[in-house]
Amino acid sequence: MKYKVGDKVKLRKDRLFIPDAEESIKKTNSNRIVTIKEVENTHCPEYYLVKENHFGWTDDMIECLAEEYKEEIFEPILSRFELLDI
């Protein structure tokens, strides 16, 4: 398991799997930042429970830590401001 309780992670849009869920539920949960509240490693596959919903999420459904995602998005923007000396 890559993540621990308390980590904020970004869910992957292309790996979202919620059996029998309506399309609106799938869209609501994709590309979303969630907080891990429990690591369930007694089952196969191992999964995470999050505070924001009641679904189980596996490592391959999570893209990265939210911090890494924010850096990836904001770093190019911040460097442009530095060039402009703002």
Kinemage of the C-alpha trace (Angstrom):
@kinemage 1
@onewidth
@group {chain A} dominant
@subgroup {mainchain}
@vectorlist {calphas} color= white
{ca met a 1} P 0.000 0.000 0.000
{ca lys a 2} L 1.450 3.342 -1.088
{ca tyr a 3} L -0.577 5.719 1.074
{ca lys a 4} L -1.385 6.085 4.752
{ca val a 5} L -4.240 7.368 6.888
{ca gly a 6} L -4.543 11.145 6.626
{ca asp a 7} L -2.994 11.406 3.146
{ca lys a 8} L -4.893 13.567 0.675
{ca val a 9} L -4.839 11.881 -2.729
{ca lys a 10} L -6.139 12.548 -6.224
{ca leu a 11} L -8.335 9.844 -7.740
{ca arg a 12} L -7.546 8.784 -11.303
{ca lys a 13} L -10.228 9.500 -13.847
{ca asp a 14} L -9.275 6.648 -16.176
{ca arg a 15} L -9.202 3.971 -13.443
{ca leu a 16} L -12.447 4.732 -11.688
{ca phe a 17} L -14.459 1.576 -11.064
{ca ile a 18} L -17.678 1.579 -9.114
{ca pro a 19} L -19.772 -1.468 -9.980
{ca asp a 20} L -23.369 -0.718 -10.942
{ca ala a 21} L -22.970 3.000 -10.228
{ca glu a 22} L -24.848 5.613 -12.176
{ca glu a 23} L -22.781 7.722 -14.544
{ca ser a 24} L -23.348 10.824 -12.381
{ca ile a 25} L -21.754 9.080 -9.380
{ca lys a 26} L -18.752 8.064 -11.459
{ca lys a 27} L -18.277 11.609 -12.734
{ca thr a 28} L -18.630 13.058 -9.234
{ca asn a 29} L -15.818 10.885 -7.888
{ca ser a 30} L -13.369 11.072 -10.788
{ca asn a 31} L -10.496 13.537 -10.674
{ca arg a 32} L -11.351 14.282 -7.064
{ca ile a 33} L -9.134 14.982 -4.054
{ca val a 34} L -10.030 12.742 -1.098
{ca thr a 35} L -8.605 11.996 2.360
{ca ile a 36} L -7.724 8.451 3.358
{ca lys a 37} L -9.411 7.510 6.631
{ca glu a 38} L -8.623 3.785 6.780
{ca val a 39} L -6.292 1.282 5.128
{ca glu a 40} L -7.983 -2.091 4.675
{ca asn a 41} L -5.261 -4.680 4.129
{ca thr a 42} L -7.017 -7.845 5.306
{ca his a 43} L -8.799 -8.321 1.967
{ca cys a 44} L -7.569 -9.055 -1.508
{ca pro a 45} L -7.273 -6.642 -3.153
{ca glu a 46} L -6.201 -4.258 -0.415
{ca tyr a 47} L -8.036 -0.931 -0.501
{ca tyr a 48} L -8.460 2.456 1.137
{ca leu a 49} L -11.589 3.954 2.671
{ca val a 50} L -11.898 7.722 2.372
{ca lys a 51} L -13.747 10.397 4.335
{ca glu a 52} L -15.605 11.833 1.353
{ca asn a 53} L -17.534 8.704 0.253
{ca his a 54} L -18.151 5.062 1.162
{ca phe a 55} L -16.333 3.384 -1.742
{ca gly a 56} L -13.117 1.376 -1.526
{ca trp a 57} L -10.165 2.651 -3.586
{ca thr a 58} L -7.109 0.632 -4.625
{ca asp a 59} L -3.610 1.921 -5.399
{ca asp a 60} L -4.216 1.781 -9.160
{ca met a 61} L -7.282 4.032 -8.783
{ca ile a 62} L -5.204 6.774 -7.138
{ca glu a 63} L -3.061 9.037 -9.288
{ca cys a 64} L -0.858 10.696 -6.670
{ca leu a 65} L -0.713 12.629 -3.436
{ca ala a 66} L -2.684 15.865 -3.714
{ca glu a 67} L 0.479 17.849 -2.894
{ca glu a 68} L 2.258 16.386 -5.948
{ca tyr a 69} L -0.741 17.189 -8.139
{ca lys a 70} L -0.861 20.803 -6.949
{ca glu a 71} L 2.864 21.234 -7.607
{ca glu a 72} L 2.460 19.810 -11.107
{ca ile a 73} L -0.389 22.223 -11.888
{ca phe a 74} L 0.856 25.377 -10.181
{ca glu a 75} L 4.616 25.235 -10.796
{ca pro a 76} L 4.410 26.398 -14.447
{ca ile a 77} L 2.045 29.201 -13.447
{ca leu a 78} L 4.245 30.363 -10.576
{ca ser a 79} L 7.362 30.335 -12.740
{ca arg a 80} L 5.602 32.632 -15.237
{ca phe a 81} L 4.891 35.114 -12.438
{ca glu a 82} L 8.537 34.967 -11.392
{ca leu a 83} L 9.549 35.845 -14.955
{ca leu a 84} L 7.265 38.849 -14.815
{ca asp a 85} L 8.616 39.732 -11.352
{ca ile a 86} L 5.156 39.789 -9.807
